[in-house]
């Protein structure tokens, strides 16, 4: 099962408190956590919320934005960990309700992960062959990590590591079953469809995860990635529709079905909405499509 490991949001003005501190924003996200969890947490919140960086409960981090982010209207950066999502039982509606307190928001980074139990000997063989293929590998012995992509410049950055080795009570791990995690970071490089749709639709997130995994697995001659991380699920390919006379409705129906996640994300995109308002940057075809969608939404028909 694919899970969210970390999610980072860029947030604009907090509508109830225009001059909100990082502590104010943190408490908003912490308000949905059970008191039992908060009372047993040892993490400390900064005094009076005056800090530009606040971490609390081990699952929420809030920072003030800087540089070009501020120029674009983003005031806060909030990161929620996998622990946070586990506590709220992965209920995305809860997060969306909190985000509605801000005048605008976007996801700037989304981490997806899958953790499996594997024999340590097989993971060590996978690391050895990955190093021989020229992959970037760090660590030693059974705590090695393999990296794919560039964290600063790649839209998709992936790493595979022995999660068990991070536990001092179990490290160094003997030759037994250990937890190995495959983690993919999706960064906002261009566009905003992939990030938002992956956050809102776990099936779409799984598709992105498996597509990237299968791409790097092509060079894995040990078969490790395919054996332990690939569930074999197939996805329909998005292909160019061949228009046939008398079959236009069927072609349009296919396009909408095949591109459904992208269309839905596009309609919810603040960027496209702003373009629609001015109509200055849109092509004539784009204007026609939006006119049809608007008419359909209003319950009218275009002749």
C-alpha positions in Angstrom: 0.0 0.0 0.0 1.3 3.5 -0.9 1.3 5.9 2.0 2.0 9.6 2.4 5.3 10.1 4.2 5.5 13.9 4.2 3.4 16.6 2.7 4.6 20.3 2.5 2.1 23.1 1.9 2.7 26.7 0.9 0.0 28.8 2.6 -1.1 32.4 2.1 -2.8 34.7 4.6 -4.5 33.1 7.6 -8.0 34.7 7.2 -8.9 34.8 10.9 -5.6 36.3 12.0 -3.9 38.3 9.2 -0.7 38.7 11.2 -0.6 35.1 12.5 2.6 33.8 14.0 4.0 30.3 13.1 2.7 29.1 16.5 -0.8 30.3 15.6 -0.7 28.2 12.3 0.8 25.2 14.1 -2.0 25.2 16.7 -4.6 25.2 13.9 -3.1 22.0 12.6 -2.6 20.6 16.0 -6.2 21.2 17.1 -7.4 18.0 15.4 -4.9 15.8 17.2 -6.2 13.8 20.3 -5.2 15.2 23.7 -3.7 11.9 24.7 -1.1 12.2 21.9 -0.4 15.8 22.6 0.0 15.3 26.4 2.5 12.5 26.0 4.6 14.3 23.4 8.0 15.7 24.5 8.5 18.1 21.7 8.7 21.7 22.7 7.0 24.7 21.1 9.0 27.9 20.8 8.3 30.6 23.3 5.3 32.8 22.5 5.4 31.7 18.9 8.0 34.4 18.0 10.3 31.9 16.2 10.3 31.7 12.4 10.5 27.9 12.7 8.3 25.8 15.0 8.1 22.0 15.3 5.7 20.3 17.7 4.5 16.7 18.5 7.1 15.3 16.1 4.6 15.5 13.2 4.1 19.2 12.4 6.7 21.8 11.2 5.8 25.4 10.4 8.2 27.9 8.8 7.8 31.5 7.6 8.4 31.6 3.8 11.3 33.6 2.3 12.6 34.8 -1.0 10.4 34.4 -4.1 7.8 32.5 -2.1 6.8 35.6 -0.2 6.7 37.6 -3.5 4.2 35.1 -4.8 2.0 35.5 -1.7 3.0 32.5 0.2 3.5 33.4 3.9 3.8 30.0 5.7 5.3 26.6 4.9 3.8 23.7 6.7 5.1 20.1 6.7 3.0 17.2 8.0 4.6 13.9 8.6 3.3 10.3 8.1 2.7 10.2 11.9 0.2 13.1 11.5 -1.7 11.3 8.7 -1.8 8.1 10.8 -3.3 9.9 13.8 -6.1 11.4 11.7 -6.6 8.1 9.9 -5.6 9.5 6.5 -8.8 11.6 6.4 -7.9 14.1 3.7 -11.2 16.0 4.4 -9.8 17.0 7.8 -6.8 18.6 6.1 -8.9 20.3 3.4 -11.1 21.8 6.2 -8.0 23.3 7.9 -6.6 24.6 4.6 -9.9 26.4 4.0 -8.9 28.8 6.8 -6.3 30.3 4.4 -7.0 32.5 1.5 -5.0 30.2 -0.8 -2.8 27.2 -0.6 -0.8 24.8 -2.8 1.3 21.7 -2.2 5.0 22.3 -2.8 6.2 18.8 -2.1 4.7 15.4 -1.5 6.5 12.3 -0.3 5.0 8.8 -1.0 6.4 5.6 0.5 6.0 1.9 0.7 7.8 -0.2 3.3 8.2 -4.0 3.0 9.9 -6.8 4.9 12.7 -8.4 3.0 15.7 -10.7 3.9 18.7 -8.5 4.7 20.9 -10.6 2.4 18.8 -9.8 -0.6 18.8 -6.1 0.2 22.6 -6.1 0.5 22.9 -7.8 -2.9 20.6 -5.1 -4.4 22.8 -2.4 -2.9 25.9 -4.0 -4.3 24.6 -4.3 -7.8 23.2 -0.8 -7.7 26.6 0.5 -6.7 28.2 -1.4 -9.6 25.7 0.1 -12.0 26.9 3.6 -11.0 23.9 4.5 -8.7 24.6 7.1 -6.0 24.9 5.0 -2.7 25.7 6.2 0.8 26.2 4.5 4.1 28.0 1.3 5.0 27.3 -2.4 5.7 23.6 -3.0 5.9 22.6 0.7 6.3 23.2 1.8 2.7 20.8 4.1 0.9 20.4 4.2 -2.9 19.4 7.5 -4.6 17.7 8.2 -8.0 17.5 11.7 -9.3 18.6 15.0 -7.9 16.8 16.4 -4.9 17.3 20.0 -5.9 16.5 19.9 -9.6 14.4 16.7 -10.2 10.6 16.7 -10.1 10.8 13.1 -8.9 13.5 12.2 -6.4 13.6 8.6 -5.1 15.6 6.8 -2.4 15.6 3.2 -1.1 17.0 2.4 2.3 16.9 0.0 5.2 14.5 1.5 7.7 15.5 -1.0 10.4 19.0 0.4 10.4 17.6 3.7 11.8 16.6 2.0 15.0 19.6 1.9 17.4 18.1 -1.1 19.2 18.2 -3.1 16.0 21.4 -1.9 14.4 23.6 -3.4 13.1 20.9 -5.8 11.9 21.8 -9.5 11.7 20.9 -11.6 8.6 17.1 -11.6 9.1 14.0 -9.9 7.8 14.4 -6.1 7.8 12.1 -3.2 6.8 13.2 -1.6 3.5 11.5 1.6 2.4 11.1 3.0 -1.1 10.3 6.7 -0.9 9.6 9.1 -3.7 9.6 12.9 -3.3 7.5 14.8 -5.8 8.7 18.4 -6.1 6.9 21.4 -7.6 9.1 22.0 -10.7 6.5 22.8 -13.3 2.7 22.7 -13.4 0.6 21.7 -10.4 -1.6 18.8 -11.6 0.5 15.9 -10.4 1.0 17.2 -6.8 -2.6 18.2 -6.1 -4.1 15.1 -7.7 -1.7 12.7 -6.0 -2.7 14.3 -2.6 -6.4 14.1 -3.3 -6.5 10.7 -5.0 -4.5 7.8 -3.5 -5.1 5.7 -6.6 -3.5 8.4 -8.8 -0.6 8.6 -6.2 -0.1 4.8 -6.5 0.0 5.2 -10.3 2.8 7.8 -10.1 4.7 5.8 -7.5 4.6 2.6 -9.6 5.5 4.4 -12.8 8.6 5.9 -11.3 9.5 2.6 -9.6 9.2 0.6 -12.8 11.3 3.1 -14.6 14.3 2.6 -12.3 13.5 -1.2 -12.0 14.4 -1.6 -15.7 18.1 -1.5 -14.7 17.7 -3.7 -11.6 19.0 -7.1 -12.8 18.4 -8.6 -9.3 14.6 -8.2 -9.7 14.5 -6.9 -6.1 12.3 -3.9 -6.8 9.8 -5.8 -9.0 9.6 -8.6 -6.5 9.0 -6.7 -3.3 7.5 -3.3 -4.3 5.6 -3.9 -7.6 2.1 -5.2 -7.0 1.7 -5.9 -10.8 -1.2 -3.5 -11.1 -1.8 -2.2 -14.6 -3.0 1.2 -15.6 -4.8 2.2 -18.9 -2.5 4.1 -21.2 -3.5 7.5 -22.3 -3.3 7.4 -26.1 -4.2 9.7 -28.9 -7.8 9.3 -29.9 -8.4 8.4 -33.6 -11.4 10.4 -34.7 -13.8 8.5 -36.8 -16.8 9.9 -38.7 -20.0 9.3 -36.7 -18.0 8.3 -33.6 -17.2 11.7 -32.2 -19.2 11.3 -29.0 -17.4 8.0 -28.2 -14.0 9.6 -28.8 -14.9 12.6 -26.5 -16.1 10.2 -23.8 -12.9 8.2 -24.0 -10.8 11.4 -23.7 -12.7 12.6 -20.6 -12.4 9.2 -19.0 -8.7 8.7 -19.8 -7.7 12.2 -18.7 -10.2 12.4 -15.8 -7.6 13.0 -13.1 -5.9 15.8 -15.1 -9.2 17.5 -16.1 -10.4 17.4 -12.5 -7.1 18.9 -11.2 -7.1 21.5 -14.0 -10.6 22.7 -13.1 -9.5 23.1 -9.5 -6.3 24.8 -10.4 -6.1 28.4 -9.2 -3.6 29.1 -12.0 -6.1 28.1 -14.7 -8.9 29.9 -12.9 -6.9 33.2 -13.0 -6.2 32.7 -16.7 -9.9 32.1 -17.3 -10.8 35.3 -15.6 -8.6 37.4 -17.9 -8.9 35.1 -21.0 -5.7 36.9 -22.1 -3.4 33.9 -21.9 -5.8 31.3 -23.2 -6.0 29.9 -26.7 -9.3 30.0 -28.7 -9.8 26.3 -28.2 -9.3 26.7 -24.4 -11.9 29.4 -24.3 -14.4 27.2 -26.2 -13.8 24.3 -23.8 -14.3 26.5 -20.7 -17.4 28.0 -22.3 -18.9 24.5 -22.7 -17.9 23.5 -19.2 -19.4 26.7 -17.7 -22.6 26.1 -19.6 -22.9 22.5 -18.4 -22.2 23.6 -14.8 -25.0 26.2 -15.1 -27.4 23.7 -16.5 -27.7 25.3 -19.9 -26.9 24.1 -23.4 -24.7 25.9 -26.0 -26.1 25.8 -29.5 
